Amino acid sequence: MIRRLLPLTLLIVTAPAAFSAPPVDEALLRENPILYVARRQYKPDHHNTETMFQKGEINEASFEGGSALKTINLATGEVRTLLESPQGIIRDPDVHFDGNRILFSMRKNAADGYHLYEINADGSGLRQLTRAEGITDIDPLYLPDGGILFSSTREPKYCMCNRHIMANLFRMDGDGANIRQIGKSTLFEGHASLLPDGRILYDRWEYVDRNFGDAQGLWTVYPDGSGHAVYWGNNTNSPGAVLEGRAIPGTEELLCTFSSCHDRPWGAIAIIDRRLGLDGRAPVVRTWPRSAIDLVGQGDFDTYKQVEPKFEDPYPLNERYFLCSRGTGRGEEMAICLLDRAGDAAVLHEESPGCFEPMPLAPHPRPPVLPSRRNFEDAEGVFYVADVYAGTHMEGVERGAVRSLRVIESPEKRYWTQTSWNGQGQEAPAMNWHDFSNKRILGTVPVEEDGSAYFRVPAEKFVYFQLLDENGMMIQSMRSGTLVQPGERQGCTGCHENRRTAPPAASRVPLALRRAPSALEGWHGPARAFNYRTEVQPVFDTHCVQCHDYDQPAGEKLNLCGDRTMTFNVSYAALWRGGWLQAIGAGPAETQPAYGWGSNASSFVAVIKNGHKDVQLDPESFDRIITWIDINAPYYPEYASAFPNNLSGRCPLTPEQVQRLGKITDIPLNELADWAKNTGAQVNFDRPELSPCMKKLRERSSKHYDEALEIIRAGRAVLEQHPDVDSPGFVLEGLDAAREQRYVQRQQCEQRVREALRAGARVYDE
């Protein structure tokens, strides 16, 4: 039901009392209708990216249909319905440059998936462009070259700090042919728009060695998928999410939504002047509501949940006026609102159940077509760094200190468990002490005397770099990711460079660029997922366990045995709990100083380097320890699990066995699945008699001793017959196997497109 229409002549009269009405340039809005979507607000869920409720995923029950694609003539108040979906959702419209076509995503009902469609501006000629089943295609965008960009779950991957499906950037031809992936970050990429120079602006959620909640900023990429680069807000703690960025015509500013991690994609509207900085309060020119500007940098990643009224869907008309959606004060209903740069706002139209994504249904400028910087033949691309010492957060690093650069892959999460380990967020299953990711070391390359590096990297891998000293110890690390497309040549001035400055005039070509690019030197064998039990524990078994074990004085201080416990093994838990490691875990949003964490800052490494009881580590053993710490001390190699329904997704004991064992030992064993409450390795599956939880039963000669011992021995038997992913013999089963099969099938579809592109052919969704 339409509650109220607001012709332009009534704007001053009907503007909400909380706002003063801006002086509207009537010609601006009178000449063209406003396109919008009528629907309910999305239901709340885990994260602002979770609005798809994809069928077959954890939150599919939250899908609620009923929507329409409409226009309103603000001069007359006339509302027209172009397309209605009584059981489905229409979303994410984009108007073609000529103003005659509309691109959008639609899910016809709960059993359907989101697909891309196109319709004429008068509501005729509906045509479907994508058809793949079991996936979500959203956020489409017309490209200057005639192609279409969109976000999709076609490479199925999951939120690393929970269980929700993510989406990456894809592109296709204008008729739906040759769909291929151009974004490969570990989480979500969406809300794309065009910059005046033809690049794509999008928001990205990804975290490498940092907290999940404040790692969602604005990025850019070329339409071919090359040149992914941070644009604004990647190291700002509040807002937790910077979404829906759009360039303001005629300026170097952008309009966006300041949102929170655990909320819908709404909050405050902000103008950002990137010339004033790439993070923090200084570049924020104005917000709606006005008070929201005081929340920048304050609180945490959910601070913007408190903003009232809520705003979203910003769309700049020109340098002065902006459309958006704004809360009406009636529950979660949203209305079309006009913002004035001076800070004023006025409601243009409101109707039940709500109005979203307003934009003029009119022609607009087409940015230039950018040449491609990639191919579909090569398996690699090339990175170069002109001078690793240039840029921020390299203070205190003397020239000559950096000897090599390490390339590490941060793989996607393909599986999840119902139960979790509580680190700095929910790890489902447990992966590390309080970080979320696994790692794959691809290798190292030399850094020349002048600080330059030039090297090949496997294409389309989500990677990050670390600078190493003469001992192979980390000096500085990226805590975000990048990738290179096949055949792409990508470079930077330095590490943590200021992206607003041009490279300095070079008096000579950097040394590394005078030669062929370096090949990656592997790390003690082929690249592989890092497994603590196979990469690090053998060093302790050889050099340390004879003293640092149960019933040994040194073991009382630090037990380095490799016996398996309910989630990790004994040595891993002991090193983290004892504060021996200066690994950053899921660290803060701010870029860390050189030498600020890692092996150079860890007391455990200092003990080894200073000499300990005449223990002499061979170079490889020392390298294994420092490398493990420098890649943030991970444990499990994969997100797959043998025990998806048990404690932390890793324990061989059933929930009933854990409950019983906790009761008879009088130890809250369920709390051990939380790093902050963990009291150490209470259960030992390799040597059950040495389990610390048995100590009191043994001392009291309790009648429950044999029962407790039998439960732990049963866990050991399960591990022997059904090993987890950190042990030889692990086999994917159940839902993990089904998810892997689905992943492989989608990769086969991707490869089919790549073959077609190489052959000059065209393929479509099956």
Secondary structure, DSSP 8 states (H G I E B T S, - for coil): ---EE--GGGHHHHS-TTS------HHHHHSS-EEEEEE------SSTT-----TTSTTGGG----EEEEEEETTTTEEEEEEEETTSEEEEEEE-TTSSEEEEEEE-STTS--EEEEEETTS---EE----TT--EEEEEE-TTS-EEEEE-SS--B-TTSS-B--EEEEE-TTS-S-EE----SSEEEEEEE-TTS-EEEEEE--SSB-STT-EEEEEE-TTS---EEEE-TT-SSSSEEEEEEE-TTSSEEEEEEE-SSS-S-BEEEEEEGGG-SSSSTTEEEEESGGGGGGTTSS-TTGGGG-SS-EEEEEESSSSEEEEEEE-SSTT-EEEEEEETTS-EEEEEE-SS-EEEEEESS-------------SS-SEEEEEES-TTSSSS-TT--TT---EEEEEE--------SS-EESSSEESS--SSS-----EEEEEEE--TTS-EEEEEETT--EEEEEE-TTS-EEEE-SS-B---TT-EEEESSTT--TTS-----SS--GGGGS--B--B-SSSS--B--HHHHTHHHHHHHTTTTSSTTSHHHHH------B-SSSBHHHHHHHHTT-----SSB-SS---TTSSSGGG-HHHHHHHH-BTTB---HHHHHHHHHHHHTT----S-S--S-TTSGGGT-SS-HHHHHHHHHHHT--GGGGGBTTT--S----SSSGGG-GGGHHHHHTT-TTHHHHHHHHHHHHHHHHHS--TTSTT----HHHHHHHHHHHHHHHHHHHHHHHHHHT------
